[in-house]
Amino acid sequence: MLHYTVVFLVIALIAALLGFGGIAAGAAGIAKILFLVFLLMAVASFVAGLLRKR
C-alpha cells in the first residue's frame, strides 16, 4: 500500500513539472487517500497485535 502511495506521489511530481495540472492534482489526491488508508491499517494492525499479546 505504501509502495503505491510513493508511485502516485512520483507521478504527481513529474506531471506537475511537465505542466499537467489536472493529472498532478488527481495523482496527488490518490496518493493522499492511499496514505491515509495505509495509516489506518497500520494503526489497526498495531492495536490488534497489542490485544493479541494479552
C-alpha contacts under 8 A as a table, 3 or more apart, distances in Angstrom:
res1	aa1	res2	aa2	distance
1	M	4	Y	5.36
1	M	5	T	6.52
1	M	34	L	6.81
1	M	35	F	7.69
1	M	38	F	6.10
2	L	5	T	4.99
2	L	6	V	6.41
2	L	34	L	7.39
2	L	35	F	6.58
2	L	38	F	6.42
3	H	6	V	5.27
3	H	7	V	6.28
4	Y	7	V	4.92
4	Y	8	F	6.16
4	Y	31	A	7.49
4	Y	34	L	7.46
5	T	8	F	5.31
5	T	9	L	6.13
5	T	30	I	7.66
5	T	31	A	4.62
5	T	32	K	7.36
5	T	34	L	5.68
5	T	35	F	5.94
6	V	9	L	4.97
6	V	10	V	6.16
6	V	31	A	7.15
7	V	10	V	5.23
7	V	11	I	6.24
8	F	11	I	4.94
8	F	12	A	6.07
8	F	27	A	5.38
8	F	28	A	6.62
8	F	30	I	6.89
8	F	31	A	5.30
9	L	12	A	5.02
9	L	13	L	6.22
9	L	27	A	6.64
9	L	28	A	5.83
9	L	31	A	5.74
10	V	13	L	5.07
10	V	14	I	6.16
11	I	14	I	5.22
11	I	15	A	6.00
11	I	24	A	7.16
11	I	27	A	6.57
12	A	15	A	5.12
12	A	16	A	6.02
12	A	23	I	6.99
12	A	24	A	4.16
12	A	25	A	6.85
12	A	26	G	7.68
12	A	27	A	5.06
12	A	28	A	5.47
13	L	16	A	5.10
13	L	17	L	6.22
13	L	24	A	6.74
14	I	17	L	5.11
14	I	18	L	6.29
14	I	24	A	7.78
15	A	18	L	5.12
15	A	19	G	6.18
15	A	20	F	5.11
15	A	21	G	6.98
15	A	23	I	6.44
15	A	24	A	5.12
16	A	19	G	5.08
16	A	20	F	5.58
16	A	21	G	5.77
16	A	23	I	7.95
16	A	24	A	5.32
17	L	20	F	7.67
20	F	23	I	5.62
20	F	24	A	6.11
21	G	24	A	5.04
21	G	25	A	6.07
22	G	25	A	5.19
22	G	26	G	6.18
23	I	26	G	5.10
23	I	27	A	6.07
24	A	27	A	5.22
24	A	28	A	6.02
25	A	28	A	5.10
25	A	29	G	6.08
26	G	29	G	5.09
26	G	30	I	6.26
27	A	30	I	5.10
27	A	31	A	6.11
28	A	31	A	5.00
28	A	32	K	6.14
29	G	32	K	5.10
29	G	33	I	6.28
30	I	33	I	5.15
30	I	34	L	6.13
31	A	34	L	5.16
31	A	35	F	6.07
32	K	35	F	5.13
32	K	36	L	6.28
33	I	36	L	5.18
33	I	37	V	6.25
34	L	37	V	5.06
34	L	38	F	6.08
35	F	38	F	4.95
35	F	39	L	6.20
36	L	39	L	5.05
36	L	40	L	6.21
37	V	40	L	5.14
37	V	41	M	6.15
38	F	41	M	5.19
38	F	42	A	6.03
39	L	42	A	5.06
39	L	43	V	6.14
40	L	43	V	5.26
40	L	44	A	6.10
41	M	44	A	5.03
41	M	45	S	6.01
42	A	45	S	5.09
42	A	46	F	6.13
43	V	46	F	5.01
43	V	47	V	6.14
44	A	47	V	5.18
44	A	48	A	6.05
45	S	48	A	5.08
45	S	49	G	6.09
46	F	49	G	5.11
46	F	50	L	6.30
47	V	50	L	5.07
47	V	51	L	6.19
48	A	51	L	5.09
48	A	52	R	6.06
49	G	52	R	5.09
49	G	53	K	6.41
50	L	53	K	5.41
50	L	54	R	6.97
51	L	54	R	5.56
